[in-house]
């Protein structure tokens, strides 16, 4: 069987919704949502995960930090059968993180934290 190789950025996505509106201080500093979901995200996680779920042999190559988020991404991909042996784990960097706000009309907004060196 041939293998598929994916390269790119992997992040931890935390999705929450529906968000009625973003809090804007000092008027409103908090909103409540009905659900939250944490998942591996970014092209180097989303694409290989979908391919592995279809039964295809897939490997993913990306860099994460030696932190909880990096471990989470690798563990989630391993669960669905993605080969993560080519993932670079950096002791000097952090893993990117994105908060995804899902609005009532299904629009999404993103608050993203880049990898820190």
Backbone as ProteinMPNN parsed JSONL, in Angstrom:
{"seq_chain_A": "XXXXXXXXXXXXXXXXXXXXXXXXXXXXXXXXXXXXXXXXXXXXXXXXXXXXXXXXXXXXXXXXXXXXXXXXXXXXXXXXXXXXXXXXXXXXXXXXXXXXXXXXXXXXXXXXXXXXX", "coords_chain_A": {"N_chain_A": [[0.84, -1.181, 0.0], [0.519, 2.209, -0.793], [1.83, 5.154, 0.793], [0.66, 8.214, 2.244], [1.905, 11.452, 2.665], [1.803, 14.137, 4.867], [2.444, 17.545, 5.418], [2.923, 20.425, 7.463], [1.281, 22.786, 9.612], [0.357, 22.107, 12.939], [-2.087, 22.481, 15.44], [-3.635, 23.035, 18.656], [-7.035, 23.052, 18.813], [-9.667, 24.699, 20.379], [-12.97, 24.607, 20.433], [-15.989, 26.413, 20.845], [-19.413, 27.066, 21.529], [-22.926, 27.883, 21.018], [-21.806, 31.199, 20.417], [-23.243, 34.031, 21.584], [-22.491, 36.692, 21.423], [-19.375, 38.433, 21.358], [-17.675, 39.104, 24.388], [-17.33, 42.424, 25.44], [-15.438, 44.505, 27.157], [-16.078, 47.577, 28.922], [-18.694, 46.844, 29.043], [-19.745, 44.202, 28.771], [-18.308, 41.44, 30.133], [-18.275, 38.718, 30.025], [-19.55, 35.805, 28.416], [-21.819, 33.052, 27.988], [-21.565, 29.737, 26.807], [-22.972, 26.783, 25.225], [-21.523, 24.465, 24.761], [-18.246, 22.9, 24.581], [-15.372, 21.868, 22.816], [-12.386, 20.086, 22.405], [-9.765, 19.626, 20.117], [-7.35, 18.2, 17.836], [-5.933, 20.342, 15.453], [-5.418, 22.33, 12.449], [-3.751, 22.125, 9.258], [-1.868, 19.995, 9.164], [-2.888, 18.206, 10.9], [-5.701, 17.949, 10.553], [-6.123, 17.045, 7.84], [-4.547, 14.575, 7.612], [-5.853, 13.107, 9.646], [-8.475, 12.788, 8.644], [-7.908, 11.286, 6.345], [-6.774, 8.959, 7.472], [-8.995, 7.985, 8.855], [-10.445, 7.125, 6.714], [-9.167, 4.864, 6.148], [-6.703, 4.945, 4.908], [-3.124, 4.79, 4.552], [-1.2, 7.029, 6.265], [1.157, 9.572, 6.999], [2.261, 12.199, 9.135], [4.0, 15.28, 9.273], [5.316, 17.678, 11.326], [6.058, 20.375, 13.625], [5.978, 20.507, 17.135], [5.709, 21.821, 20.482], [7.416, 20.662, 23.432], [5.24, 20.042, 25.312], [2.035, 20.07, 27.041], [0.038, 20.55, 25.066], [1.315, 19.8, 22.67], [1.738, 17.085, 23.15], [-0.929, 16.277, 23.355], [-1.888, 16.672, 20.694], [-0.294, 14.802, 19.245], [-1.149, 12.421, 20.484], [-3.917, 12.378, 19.822], [-3.788, 12.102, 17.03], [-2.451, 9.67, 16.809], [-4.442, 8.001, 17.848], [-6.291, 7.768, 15.745], [-4.848, 6.498, 13.858], [-2.779, 7.785, 12.45], [0.546, 8.022, 11.372], [2.91, 9.3, 13.426], [5.604, 9.375, 13.705], [7.428, 11.02, 12.464], [7.193, 13.492, 13.599], [8.477, 16.479, 14.914], [9.603, 17.265, 18.081], [10.011, 19.996, 20.022], [12.006, 21.265, 22.562], [12.343, 23.888, 23.019], [10.287, 25.413, 22.047], [6.786, 26.36, 22.076], [3.55, 24.837, 21.635], [1.256, 25.766, 19.092], [-1.987, 27.314, 19.626], [-5.495, 27.583, 19.237], [-8.444, 29.348, 19.824], [-11.67, 28.76, 18.877], [-14.461, 30.403, 18.142], [-17.756, 29.579, 17.789], [-20.411, 30.941, 16.244], [-23.942, 31.774, 16.556], [-25.045, 31.871, 13.998], [-23.436, 30.138, 12.666], [-21.089, 31.232, 11.726], [-17.544, 31.63, 12.224], [-15.063, 32.704, 14.532], [-11.652, 33.423, 15.336], [-9.18, 33.123, 17.817], [-5.887, 33.206, 18.028], [-2.871, 31.731, 19.151], [0.447, 31.948, 18.48], [3.206, 29.657, 17.987], [5.656, 29.795, 20.503], [8.978, 30.782, 20.884]], "CA_chain_A": [[0.0, 0.0, 0.0], [1.251, 3.462, -0.83], [1.608, 6.033, 1.95], [0.439, 9.633, 1.989], [2.67, 12.264, 3.602], [1.251, 15.473, 5.082], [3.356, 18.49, 6.063], [2.278, 21.691, 7.747], [1.16, 23.278, 10.978], [-0.633, 21.457, 13.805], [-2.434, 23.315, 16.591], [-4.761, 22.583, 19.464], [-8.229, 23.872, 18.621], [-10.739, 24.602, 21.357], [-14.172, 25.171, 19.833], [-17.047, 26.633, 21.81], [-20.515, 27.776, 20.933], [-22.879, 29.08, 20.183], [-21.433, 32.446, 21.088], [-24.247, 35.039, 21.213], [-21.706, 37.885, 21.084], [-18.125, 38.448, 22.113], [-17.687, 40.053, 25.499], [-16.592, 43.66, 25.181], [-15.371, 45.3, 28.382], [-16.587, 47.241, 30.24], [-20.129, 46.574, 28.961], [-19.992, 42.785, 29.048], [-16.996, 40.793, 30.225], [-18.403, 37.268, 29.963], [-20.719, 35.195, 27.784], [-21.922, 31.634, 28.28], [-21.84, 28.887, 25.656], [-23.579, 25.5, 25.589], [-20.607, 23.335, 24.631], [-16.838, 23.128, 24.259], [-14.728, 20.665, 22.277], [-10.953, 20.235, 22.156], [-9.335, 18.698, 19.081], [-6.155, 18.539, 17.058], [-6.337, 21.128, 14.297], [-4.391, 22.736, 11.5], [-3.67, 21.248, 8.097], [-1.061, 18.798, 9.412], [-3.672, 17.306, 11.758], [-7.033, 17.719, 9.981], [-6.076, 16.239, 6.618], [-4.181, 13.172, 7.862], [-6.887, 12.45, 10.451], [-9.561, 12.393, 7.743], [-7.412, 10.209, 5.48], [-6.633, 7.751, 8.29], [-10.346, 7.479, 9.127], [-10.892, 6.459, 5.491], [-8.403, 3.625, 6.023], [-5.485, 5.137, 4.132], [-1.87, 4.906, 5.297], [-0.811, 8.435, 6.213], [2.114, 10.079, 7.981], [2.221, 13.652, 9.225], [5.252, 15.883, 9.695], [5.15, 19.035, 11.836], [6.795, 20.609, 14.872], [5.216, 20.934, 18.304], [6.514, 22.003, 21.675], [7.452, 19.575, 24.419], [4.278, 20.542, 26.287], [0.753, 19.352, 27.073], [-0.652, 20.678, 23.785], [2.011, 18.97, 21.693], [1.432, 15.692, 23.487], [-2.337, 16.07, 23.017], [-2.006, 16.535, 19.24], [0.282, 13.514, 18.845], [-2.013, 11.356, 21.001], [-5.146, 12.358, 19.033], [-3.487, 11.553, 15.703], [-2.153, 8.251, 17.004], [-5.718, 7.303, 18.064], [-6.979, 7.491, 14.481], [-3.967, 5.722, 12.99], [-1.801, 8.583, 11.719], [1.935, 7.797, 11.779], [3.495, 10.563, 13.905], [7.031, 9.154, 14.015], [8.22, 12.102, 11.885], [6.905, 14.766, 14.263], [9.591, 17.074, 15.666], [9.198, 17.81, 19.379], [10.997, 20.998, 20.409], [12.044, 21.673, 23.972], [12.497, 25.338, 23.064], [9.107, 26.069, 21.492], [5.479, 25.933, 22.561], [2.632, 24.395, 20.585], [0.214, 26.752, 18.809], [-3.31, 27.098, 20.2], [-6.517, 28.45, 18.662], [-9.812, 29.32, 20.333], [-12.601, 28.944, 17.768], [-15.804, 30.751, 18.585], [-18.797, 29.232, 16.818], [-21.52, 31.852, 16.479], [-25.272, 31.207, 16.352], [-25.293, 31.751, 12.554], [-22.394, 29.216, 12.199], [-19.822, 31.907, 11.444], [-16.511, 31.319, 13.208], [-13.99, 33.658, 14.76], [-10.493, 32.723, 15.841], [-8.158, 33.789, 18.624], [-4.779, 32.28, 17.794], [-1.589, 31.948, 19.797], [1.521, 31.348, 17.706], [4.245, 28.933, 18.732], [6.592, 30.714, 21.133], [10.347, 30.278, 20.97]], "C_chain_A": [[0.884, 1.243, 0.0], [0.901, 4.293, 0.397], [1.418, 7.465, 1.475], [1.189, 10.397, 3.062], [2.077, 13.665, 3.662], [2.248, 16.315, 5.858], [2.587, 19.764, 6.371], [2.279, 22.034, 9.218], [0.084, 22.481, 11.695], [-0.84, 22.338, 15.029], [-3.464, 22.59, 17.437], [-5.891, 23.575, 19.231], [-9.182, 23.622, 19.779], [-11.92, 25.354, 20.763], [-15.237, 25.317, 20.906], [-18.172, 27.41, 21.144], [-21.851, 27.324, 21.493], [-22.561, 30.318, 21.016], [-22.432, 33.519, 20.654], [-23.597, 36.357, 20.781], [-20.411, 37.791, 21.863], [-18.24, 39.454, 23.259], [-16.815, 41.261, 25.166], [-16.591, 44.479, 26.457], [-15.561, 46.779, 28.072], [-18.06, 46.852, 30.226], [-20.449, 45.139, 29.364], [-18.651, 42.066, 29.036], [-17.062, 39.281, 30.125], [-19.66, 36.884, 29.188], [-20.691, 33.711, 28.109], [-22.233, 30.877, 26.997], [-22.383, 27.544, 26.137], [-22.6, 24.338, 25.547], [-19.189, 23.799, 24.341], [-16.25, 21.8, 23.78], [-13.271, 20.979, 21.986], [-10.527, 19.192, 21.144], [-8.028, 19.153, 18.453], [-6.624, 19.271, 15.81], [-5.153, 21.552, 13.464], [-4.286, 21.706, 10.389], [-2.907, 19.959, 8.328], [-1.736, 17.829, 10.368], [-5.011, 16.97, 11.113], [-7.004, 16.778, 8.777], [-5.658, 14.797, 6.909], [-5.197, 12.416, 8.718], [-8.021, 11.951, 9.567], [-9.125, 11.229, 6.857], [-7.283, 8.896, 6.246], [-7.993, 7.148, 8.603], [-10.942, 6.778, 7.901], [-10.102, 5.172, 5.246], [-7.127, 3.736, 5.223], [-4.274, 5.242, 5.051], [-1.361, 6.335, 5.147], [0.157, 8.75, 7.346], [2.033, 11.593, 7.976], [3.525, 14.166, 9.816], [4.996, 17.334, 10.083], [5.978, 19.159, 13.105], [5.828, 21.068, 15.939], [6.192, 21.162, 19.447], [6.463, 20.757, 22.549], [6.557, 19.997, 25.575], [2.982, 19.742, 26.194], [0.056, 19.384, 25.717], [-0.003, 19.823, 22.701], [1.739, 17.493, 21.911], [-0.019, 15.356, 23.104], [-2.503, 15.835, 21.518], [-1.48, 15.178, 18.784], [-0.621, 12.356, 19.279], [-3.299, 11.249, 20.173], [-4.905, 11.769, 17.644], [-3.169, 10.064, 15.782], [-3.445, 7.446, 17.141], [-6.414, 6.915, 16.759], [-6.083, 6.793, 13.465], [-3.0, 6.512, 12.136], [-0.405, 8.26, 12.267], [2.542, 9.145, 12.151], [4.978, 10.419, 14.22], [7.924, 10.251, 13.447], [7.963, 13.457, 12.519], [8.13, 15.215, 15.059], [9.032, 17.679, 16.955], [10.32, 18.717, 19.866], [10.899, 21.325, 21.89], [12.105, 23.186, 24.127], [11.278, 26.109, 22.585], [7.843, 25.579, 22.189], [4.617, 25.544, 21.365], [1.561, 25.447, 20.36], [-1.16, 26.32, 19.328], [-4.29, 28.07, 19.546], [-7.847, 28.26, 19.381], [-10.719, 29.649, 19.16], [-13.982, 29.21, 18.346], [-16.797, 30.448, 17.481], [-20.029, 30.083, 17.157], [-22.844, 31.201, 16.109], [-25.589, 31.009, 14.872], [-24.259, 30.859, 11.865], [-21.125, 29.9, 11.716], [-18.836, 31.549, 12.539], [-15.548, 32.492, 13.326], [-12.88, 32.932, 15.503], [-9.619, 33.64, 16.686], [-6.992, 32.823, 18.648], [-3.535, 32.709, 18.55], [-0.529, 31.229, 18.983], [2.446, 30.548, 18.609], [5.227, 29.975, 19.274], [7.962, 30.055, 21.249], [11.033, 30.832, 22.191]], "O_chain_A": [[1.881, 1.306, 0.719], [-0.181, 4.157, 0.968], [1.948, 7.869, 0.44], [1.125, 10.041, 4.239], [1.872, 14.304, 2.63], [2.829, 15.855, 6.841], [1.692, 20.144, 5.616], [3.164, 21.625, 9.97], [-0.976, 22.208, 11.131], [0.117, 22.876, 15.586], [-4.092, 21.635, 16.979], [-5.728, 24.779, 19.426], [-9.47, 22.475, 20.121], [-11.882, 26.575, 20.608], [-15.377, 24.454, 21.773], [-17.937, 28.288, 20.313], [-21.89, 26.457, 22.366], [-22.994, 30.452, 22.16], [-22.468, 33.882, 19.478], [-24.093, 37.044, 19.887], [-20.353, 37.143, 22.908], [-18.833, 40.521, 23.104], [-15.698, 41.118, 24.669], [-17.603, 45.081, 26.814], [-15.199, 47.188, 26.969], [-18.628, 46.559, 31.278], [-21.322, 44.899, 30.198], [-17.941, 42.087, 28.03], [-16.025, 38.617, 30.138], [-20.694, 37.544, 29.287], [-19.643, 33.173, 28.468], [-23.059, 31.312, 26.195], [-22.268, 27.208, 27.316], [-22.81, 23.329, 26.22], [-18.96, 24.931, 23.914], [-16.603, 20.738, 24.292], [-12.956, 22.012, 21.395], [-10.869, 18.017, 21.273], [-7.651, 20.323, 18.526], [-7.601, 18.867, 15.18], [-4.015, 21.174, 13.744], [-4.685, 20.553, 10.558], [-3.255, 18.927, 7.753], [-1.212, 16.744, 10.621], [-5.419, 15.809, 11.126], [-7.78, 15.825, 8.711], [-6.354, 13.873, 6.489], [-5.383, 11.213, 8.536], [-8.48, 10.819, 9.722], [-9.892, 10.29, 6.644], [-7.641, 7.838, 5.729], [-8.136, 5.925, 8.618], [-11.833, 5.939, 8.033], [-10.336, 4.473, 4.259], [-6.52, 2.719, 4.889], [-4.378, 5.718, 6.181], [-1.12, 6.799, 4.033], [0.012, 8.278, 8.474], [1.768, 12.204, 6.941], [4.084, 13.569, 10.736], [4.517, 18.126, 9.271], [6.529, 18.175, 13.6], [4.964, 21.91, 15.691], [7.35, 20.75, 19.387], [5.576, 19.914, 22.412], [7.035, 20.276, 26.675], [2.857, 18.844, 25.361], [-0.46, 18.363, 25.263], [-0.699, 19.193, 21.905], [1.534, 16.744, 20.956], [-0.292, 14.272, 22.588], [-3.19, 14.897, 21.114], [-2.147, 14.48, 18.02], [-0.83, 11.413, 18.515], [-3.729, 10.141, 19.854], [-5.738, 11.015, 17.14], [-3.576, 9.29, 14.916], [-3.543, 6.337, 16.616], [-7.048, 5.864, 16.676], [-6.506, 6.526, 12.34], [-2.445, 5.967, 11.182], [-0.202, 8.228, 13.481], [2.675, 10.028, 11.304], [5.546, 11.253, 14.926], [9.061, 10.407, 13.893], [8.462, 14.471, 12.03], [8.737, 14.427, 15.783], [8.111, 18.495, 16.924], [11.442, 18.264, 20.095], [9.82, 21.627, 22.399], [11.939, 23.709, 25.229], [11.237, 27.333, 22.705], [7.834, 24.517, 22.812], [4.927, 25.886, 20.224], [1.005, 25.975, 21.324], [-1.452, 25.131, 19.452], [-3.963, 29.236, 19.327], [-8.319, 27.133, 19.53], [-10.563, 30.689, 18.52], [-14.589, 28.335, 18.964], [-16.701, 30.984, 16.377], [-20.608, 29.948, 18.235], [-22.862, 30.181, 15.419], [-26.321, 30.084, 14.518], [-24.197, 30.816, 10.636], [-20.173, 29.221, 11.331], [-19.233, 31.204, 13.652], [-15.259, 33.18, 12.348], [-13.125, 31.954, 16.209], [-9.354, 34.784, 16.315], [-7.092, 31.74, 19.224], [-3.187, 33.889, 18.588], [-0.604, 30.012, 18.815], [2.468, 30.732, 19.826], [5.581, 30.924, 18.575], [8.074, 28.903, 21.666], [12.199, 30.522, 22.438]]}, "name": "protein", "num_of_chains": 1, "seq": "XXXXXXXXXXXXXXXXXXXXXXXXXXXXXXXXXXXXXXXXXXXXXXXXXXXXXXXXXXXXXXXXXXXXXXXXXXXXXXXXXXXXXXXXXXXXXXXXXXXXXXXXXXXXXXXXXXXXX"}
